[in-house]
Amino acid sequence: MQLKDVKKVSDFEWEMPQSGDMRVPGWIFASQTLLEPLLSGEVDVEDAGGGGHEWNALLQVKNVASLPGIVRASIAMPDIHPGYGFPIGGVGAFDPAEGVVAMGGVGFDINCGVRTLVTPLARKDIEARKEEVADKLFGHVPAGLGSEGHIRLTLDGVDLVLKKGAKFALERGYGVPEDLDYTEEGGVMDGADPAAVSRKAKEREFKQVGTLGSGNHYLEVQYVEEIYDPEAARAYGLEKDQILVAIHCGSRGLGHQIGQDYLQELEKASRKYGIPIRERELVCAPIKSPEGQRYLGAVFAGINVAFANRQAIAHLVREVLGPMFNLPPGKIRTLYDVGHNNVKFEKHKVNGVEKTLLVHRKGSTRAFGPDRPENPAPYRKVGHPIFVGGTMGTASYILRGTPRGMEKVFGSGVHGAGRAMSRVKAKKRWRGDQLVRELAQKGIVIRAHSYAGAAEEAPGAYKDVELVVDAAVGAGINAKVAKVRPLVCIKG
């Protein structure tokens, strides 16, 4: 694919015209600097699912545009890079009567997302005790491959997590009631069906509630470096130099197993309903079909597991920081909790008419603008916050939704910098122990359960988060609220 194959709409918006089997155009929100590497088609085989073939993120945009019932456009956000079926940074909305639900539109880490906690502490309170904070969080919050949490479950207990989400953890003393008011969907996704989740998936969850996991998941103590939107910052309760804690994790082994299980079921459904399979992970089923309904029930259950997981981890953070700084649990409040690997029914205007659509967001966060009833009441005038993770050595951002974002991208936002290099290549280029020392010299304390895992997440393996954020803001689909910087980062 070449630059001539996409039409420039503005400096931050491009259109891939309909061709072949495409039912709608592709809309790409990116600067030319971000777009050009995608046009080259260069991608590591390892990041293409290990299938021995290369994937191109823009070809995936085209594939999604060819799915039945897709509405308006196949959308790529500025952090787009190749994923499983959908590109990461991909958004697709489908008409419930004619459309499909696609496994690749959610992925394997169902409801991977970020919960950010706001504290009354200032940067100066943490600076002198960074090492102590890092050691205590590292020792108290289970992380890493195969890590086990403090909550032990049976099959019946797992079913309760699948149904109740964050409420399950709250009922067991993890957190404060106000947490649910500042969690997407109130921390509980309706329509979850434990019967649609395999026993094998449930068994993987027995000891994983309240665990961070590995890969790109992290727990990060940050400070607010800059505020761009004073009105939104006041609504969110943010001040310069304030200490925040970001928790990035998902549904752990259960979510991954749901993905594995439904790859097979939806492949059969795709063939049954005559839907071409353009990529293995792009298998799908009509939304109203028995297979589609069953998959949605399983995904909604996986979403609830991730909400419960972040609820429990937030409690563990409070157990560390509360005694250290004499803070009661309510003084460390939830700013917001929002996922970025989800599918859900939402109301959006299409050609001026409000419709219920099934919106897939793969590596894209919900970013509802002002006046949406789903937003917490204090945030309703400005839109709810979204969290854009940079790397453990660079800035991250707090953005918000905008009216244009509601109009153009179904109220969606960027979720991170986006990988620029595969994990295999990153491990060959960087040594984890050396990276930890280099970041320490910059004032960032890292605690990692695996040096190899730290190398995979080297700042140089990611795109420039500043370029990604500037593209989203330049396109008008998201707006800047604040920039934050890491002081302590816990990695799996």
C-alpha positions in Angstrom: 0.0 0.0 0.0 1.3 3.5 -0.9 0.5 7.1 0.0 -1.5 7.4 -3.2 -3.8 4.6 -2.0 -5.2 6.8 0.7 -6.8 10.2 0.3 -5.7 13.1 2.5 -8.7 14.8 4.2 -6.6 17.0 6.5 -3.2 16.9 8.2 -4.5 14.4 10.7 -7.2 12.5 8.7 -7.0 10.1 5.8 -9.5 8.1 3.9 -9.0 4.7 2.3 -11.7 4.7 -0.5 -14.0 1.7 -0.9 -12.6 -1.0 -3.2 -13.2 -4.7 -3.7 -15.3 -6.2 -0.9 -15.2 -3.1 1.3 -18.7 -2.0 2.4 -17.5 1.3 3.9 -14.4 3.4 3.6 -11.4 3.3 6.0 -10.8 6.4 8.1 -7.3 6.8 9.5 -6.6 9.5 12.1 -2.8 10.1 12.0 -0.2 12.5 10.9 1.8 11.7 7.8 4.8 10.9 10.1 2.7 8.2 11.8 1.1 7.0 8.6 4.2 6.4 6.4 5.6 3.4 8.3 2.2 1.7 8.0 2.3 2.3 4.3 5.6 0.5 4.0 4.0 -2.7 5.2 6.9 -3.5 7.5 5.9 -5.6 10.5 7.6 -8.3 12.5 6.2 -11.8 12.0 6.2 -12.2 15.8 3.7 -9.4 16.1 1.6 -10.9 13.4 0.5 -13.7 15.7 3.4 -16.0 15.0 1.7 -17.4 11.9 4.7 -17.2 9.6 3.2 -14.3 7.6 3.4 -10.6 7.8 0.4 -8.4 8.7 -0.2 -4.9 7.6 -2.3 -2.7 9.8 -3.9 -0.9 6.9 -4.8 -4.1 5.2 -6.6 -5.0 8.5 -8.5 -1.7 8.3 -9.6 -2.8 4.8 -10.6 -6.3 6.1 -12.7 -4.8 8.9 -14.4 -2.6 6.4 -15.5 -5.7 4.5 -17.5 -7.2 7.4 -21.3 -7.4 7.2 -23.3 -4.6 8.8 -20.4 -2.3 9.5 -21.6 1.3 9.9 -20.0 4.5 8.5 -16.3 3.5 8.4 -13.6 1.1 9.6 -11.6 3.4 11.9 -7.9 3.5 12.8 -6.8 5.7 15.7 -3.3 7.4 15.7 -1.7 4.5 17.7 -2.6 1.9 15.1 -0.4 -1.1 14.6 -1.0 -4.7 13.6 -3.1 -6.9 15.9 -5.1 -10.1 15.7 -7.8 -9.6 13.1 -8.6 -5.9 13.9 -5.6 -3.6 14.0 -4.7 -2.4 17.5 -6.2 1.1 17.6 -9.1 -0.2 15.5 -12.8 0.8 15.9 -15.8 -0.8 14.2 -19.5 -0.2 14.9 -22.1 -2.7 13.6 -25.9 -2.6 13.1 -27.4 -5.2 15.4 -29.9 -6.4 12.8 -27.4 -6.9 10.0 -24.0 -6.8 11.6 -21.5 -9.2 13.2 -19.5 -9.6 16.4 -15.9 -10.4 15.7 -13.4 -12.1 18.0 -10.6 -9.9 16.6 -12.5 -6.8 17.5 -11.9 -7.5 21.2 -8.8 -9.7 21.2 -7.5 -12.0 23.9 -7.0 -9.6 26.8 -10.7 -8.7 27.2 -11.3 -5.4 28.9 -7.6 -4.7 29.4 -7.8 -1.1 30.6 -6.5 1.5 33.1 -7.8 2.6 36.5 -6.2 5.8 37.7 -6.2 6.7 41.4 -5.9 10.3 42.6 -4.1 11.0 45.9 -3.8 14.1 48.1 0.0 13.6 47.9 2.4 15.9 46.0 5.5 15.0 44.1 7.7 16.1 47.0 6.0 13.6 49.3 7.0 10.7 47.1 10.5 11.8 45.9 12.3 11.1 49.1 10.6 7.7 49.6 10.5 6.4 46.0 12.6 3.3 46.8 10.4 2.4 49.8 7.2 3.0 47.8 8.5 0.8 45.0 9.6 -2.0 47.3 6.3 -2.1 49.2 4.1 -2.0 46.1 6.3 -4.7 44.4 6.0 -6.9 47.5 2.2 -6.4 48.0 0.7 -6.4 44.5 1.1 -9.8 42.8 2.6 -9.4 39.3 4.4 -11.4 36.7 3.7 -14.5 34.6 1.7 -17.1 36.7 1.2 -14.7 39.6 -1.4 -15.6 42.2 -3.7 -13.2 44.1 -5.0 -13.2 47.7 -8.6 -14.1 46.6 -9.0 -17.9 46.2 -12.1 -19.0 44.2 -14.0 -22.2 43.4 -16.1 -22.6 40.2 -19.1 -21.1 41.9 -17.0 -18.2 43.1 -15.7 -17.6 39.6 -19.3 -17.5 38.3 -20.0 -14.7 40.8 -17.0 -12.7 39.5 -18.3 -13.2 36.0 -21.7 -11.8 36.9 -20.8 -9.1 39.5 -17.6 -7.6 38.2 -16.1 -5.0 40.5 -19.0 -5.4 42.9 -17.7 -8.9 43.7 -14.4 -7.4 45.0 -16.2 -4.6 46.8 -18.5 -7.1 48.6 -15.3 -8.8 49.9 -13.9 -5.6 51.4 -11.8 -4.5 48.4 -12.3 -0.8 47.8 -14.9 1.8 48.7 -18.4 2.1 47.3 -17.6 5.3 45.4 -15.2 3.4 43.2 -18.1 2.0 41.2 -19.4 5.5 40.5 -16.1 6.2 38.6 -15.9 2.9 36.8 -17.1 2.4 33.2 -20.5 0.6 33.3 -20.5 1.0 37.1 -18.0 -1.9 37.1 -20.6 -4.4 36.1 -21.4 -5.4 32.5 -25.0 -6.5 32.0 -25.6 -9.6 29.9 -22.7 -11.6 31.2 -23.3 -15.4 30.8 -21.1 -17.7 32.9 -22.6 -20.7 31.1 -20.9 -19.4 27.9 -17.5 -19.5 29.5 -15.6 -22.9 29.5 -14.6 -24.7 32.6 -11.0 -24.4 31.4 -11.3 -20.6 31.3 -12.8 -20.5 34.8 -10.1 -22.7 36.2 -7.5 -20.2 35.0 -9.1 -17.6 37.2 -9.1 -19.4 40.5 -6.1 -17.5 41.8 -5.8 -14.5 39.5 -8.2 -11.9 40.8 -6.0 -9.0 42.1 -2.9 -9.8 40.0 -1.2 -7.5 37.6 0.1 -10.1 35.1 3.0 -9.6 32.7 3.7 -8.2 29.3 2.8 -4.5 28.9 0.8 -4.4 32.1 2.0 -2.1 34.9 1.4 -0.2 38.1 2.8 3.3 37.9 3.1 6.1 40.5 3.0 9.3 38.5 2.9 13.1 39.1 1.0 15.7 37.1 3.6 17.6 35.2 1.4 19.9 33.1 -2.3 20.9 32.9 -3.7 22.0 29.6 -7.4 22.2 30.3 -8.1 23.9 33.7 -11.9 23.4 33.5 -11.6 19.6 32.9 -8.8 19.3 35.5 -11.0 21.0 38.1 -13.8 18.6 37.3 -11.4 15.6 37.6 -9.8 17.1 40.8 -6.3 17.3 39.3 -3.5 19.7 40.3 0.0 20.3 39.2 2.6 18.0 40.9 -0.3 15.8 42.3 0.5 12.1 42.7 -1.6 9.6 40.7 -1.4 5.8 40.5 -2.2 4.1 37.2 -3.2 0.4 37.1 -3.0 -1.2 33.7 -4.2 -4.8 33.4 -7.1 -6.9 32.1 -8.9 -10.2 32.4 -5.7 -12.4 32.8 -5.9 -16.1 31.8 -9.7 -16.3 31.7 -10.0 -13.6 29.0 -7.2 -15.2 27.0 -8.9 -18.6 27.2 -12.3 -17.1 26.1 -10.5 -15.8 23.0 -8.9 -19.2 22.3 -12.2 -21.0 22.8 -14.2 -18.8 20.5 -11.7 -18.7 17.7 -12.9 -22.2 17.0 -16.6 -21.6 17.6 -16.7 -18.4 15.5 -14.7 -20.0 12.7 -17.5 -22.6 12.4 -20.1 -19.8 12.6 -18.3 -17.8 9.8 -18.5 -20.8 7.5 -22.1 -21.6 8.6 -23.3 -18.1 7.7 -21.1 -17.7 4.6 -18.9 -14.9 5.9 -15.4 -14.9 4.3 -12.6 -15.4 6.7 -9.9 -12.9 5.8 -7.7 -13.6 8.8 -7.9 -16.3 11.4 -8.7 -13.9 14.2 -11.4 -12.0 12.2 -13.8 -14.9 12.5 -17.3 -13.7 13.5 -21.0 -14.5 13.8 -24.2 -12.4 13.2 -25.0 -10.5 16.3 -28.4 -12.0 16.7 -27.3 -15.6 15.9 -27.0 -18.1 18.8 -23.2 -18.2 18.3 -23.0 -14.4 18.4 -25.1 -14.1 21.5 -23.1 -16.8 23.2 -19.8 -15.1 22.4 -21.2 -11.7 23.7 -22.3 -13.4 26.9 -18.7 -14.8 27.4 -17.1 -11.4 26.5 -19.3 -9.5 28.9 -18.3 -12.0 31.6 -14.6 -11.4 30.7 -15.1 -7.7 31.0 -16.5 -8.2 34.5 -13.4 -10.2 35.5 -11.1 -7.3 34.5 -13.2 -4.8 36.4 -12.9 -7.0 39.5 -9.2 -7.4 39.0 -8.5 -3.7 38.9 -10.9 -3.1 41.8 -8.9 -5.5 43.9 -5.5 -4.1 42.9 -6.6 -0.6 43.7 -7.4 -1.9 47.3 -3.9 -3.3 47.5 -2.4 0.0 46.5 -4.4 1.7 49.2 -3.1 -0.8 51.7 0.4 0.2 50.9 0.1 4.0 50.5 -2.5 4.5 53.3 -0.3 3.5 56.2 2.9 5.0 54.7 1.3 8.4 54.4 -1.5 8.2 57.0 -4.3 8.3 54.4 -7.7 6.6 55.0 -8.9 4.6 52.0 -11.4 7.2 50.9 -8.6 9.8 50.5 -7.2 7.7 47.6 -10.1 8.0 45.1 -10.7 6.5 41.7 -10.4 9.1 39.0 -11.8 6.7 36.4 -11.6 3.1 35.2 -12.0 2.5 31.5 -11.2 -0.4 29.2 -9.6 -0.5 25.8 -10.3 -4.0 24.5 -14.1 -4.1 24.5 -17.3 -4.6 22.6 -20.6 -3.2 23.8 -24.0 -1.8 22.7 -24.1 2.0 22.7 -26.3 4.7 21.3 -24.8 6.9 18.6 -26.1 9.3 15.9 -25.8 8.1 12.3 -26.9 10.6 9.7 -28.6 12.5 12.4 -30.6 9.6 13.7 -29.8 7.9 17.1 -29.2 4.2 16.7 -28.1 1.4 19.0 -24.8 0.0 17.6 -22.4 -2.8 18.7 -19.1 -1.0 19.0 -15.8 -2.9 18.9 -12.8 -1.1 20.3 -9.5 -3.0 20.0 -6.7 -1.1 21.6 -9.0 2.0 21.7 -10.7 3.4 24.7 -14.2 4.7 25.1 -13.9 8.5 25.1 -17.4 9.9 25.6 -17.7 13.7 25.2 -19.8 16.2 27.2 -23.4 15.6 28.1 -23.5 11.8 27.8 -25.5 10.3 30.6 -23.0 7.5 31.0 -20.4 9.9 32.3 -20.1 10.3 36.1 -22.1 13.4 37.1 -19.1 15.6 38.0 -17.6 14.9 34.6 -20.7 15.3 32.5 -20.0 18.9 31.3 -16.5 18.0 30.1 -16.6 14.3 29.1 -15.0 11.5 31.0 -11.2 11.1 31.2 -9.2 8.7 29.1 -5.7 7.5 29.9 -3.0 7.3 27.2 0.0 5.2 28.4 3.4 6.2 27.1 6.2 4.1 28.4 8.0 3.6 31.7 10.5 6.1 30.7 8.3 8.8 29.0 5.2 10.8 29.6 1.6 9.6 29.7 -1.5 11.7 29.1 -5.0 12.2 30.4 -7.3 13.2 27.6 -11.1 13.6 27.3 -13.7 13.0 24.8 -15.0 15.7 22.4 -18.2 16.4 20.4 -16.2 15.7 17.2 -15.0 12.4 18.6 -18.6 11.5 19.2 -19.5 12.4 15.6 -16.5 10.9 13.8 -15.2 7.9 15.8 -18.2 6.8 18.0 -16.7 8.4 21.1 -13.4 6.6 20.9 -9.9 7.6 21.9 -6.2 6.6 21.7 -5.1 4.2 24.4 -1.3 4.3 24.3 1.8 5.1 22.3 1.6 1.9 20.2 4.4 -0.5 19.6 7.0 0.4 16.9 9.1 -2.8 17.4 8.3 -6.4 18.3 9.0 -7.9 21.7 11.6 -10.3 20.2 13.5 -7.4 18.6 13.3 -5.3 21.7 14.9 -8.1 23.8 17.7 -8.4 21.3 18.4 -4.7 21.4 18.1 -3.9 25.1 19.1 -5.6 28.3 16.6 -5.4 31.1 19.0 -4.8 33.9 20.8 -2.1 32.1 17.5 -0.4 31.2 16.5 -0.4 34.8 19.8 1.3 35.8 19.4 3.9 33.1 15.9 4.8 34.1 17.0 5.0 37.8 19.5 7.7 36.7 16.6 9.6 35.3 14.8 9.4 38.6 12.4 6.6 37.7 12.4 3.6 40.0 11.6 0.3 38.3 10.8 -3.0 39.9 10.4 -5.9 37.5 9.7 -9.5 38.0 11.6 -10.3 34.8 14.4 -8.4 33.2 13.5 -10.0 29.9 10.0 -8.5 30.3 11.4 -5.1 31.1 13.5 -5.2 27.9 10.3 -6.0 25.9 8.8 -2.8 27.2 11.8 -0.6 26.6 10.7 3.0 25.8 12.5 2.7 22.4 10.2 -0.1 21.4 7.2 2.2 21.3 6.1 5.1 19.1 6.5 8.7 20.3 3.5 9.2 22.5 3.7 12.9 21.9 3.1 12.4 18.1 0.2 10.0 18.9 -1.5 12.5 21.2 -0.9 15.4 18.9 -2.6 13.6 16.1 -5.7 12.7 18.1 -5.9 16.3 19.3 -5.1 17.7 15.9 -7.9 15.6 14.4 -10.2 17.0 17.1 -11.4 13.6 18.3 -9.7 13.9 21.8 -8.6 16.8 23.9 -5.6 17.2 26.2 -6.2 17.6 29.9 -2.9 16.8 31.6 0.5 15.3 31.1 1.9 12.9 33.7 5.4 11.5 34.4 6.4 8.3 36.1 8.3 8.1 39.4 7.8 4.4 40.2 6.9 1.6 37.8 6.1 -2.0 38.8 6.3 -4.5 35.9 5.4 -8.2 35.7 
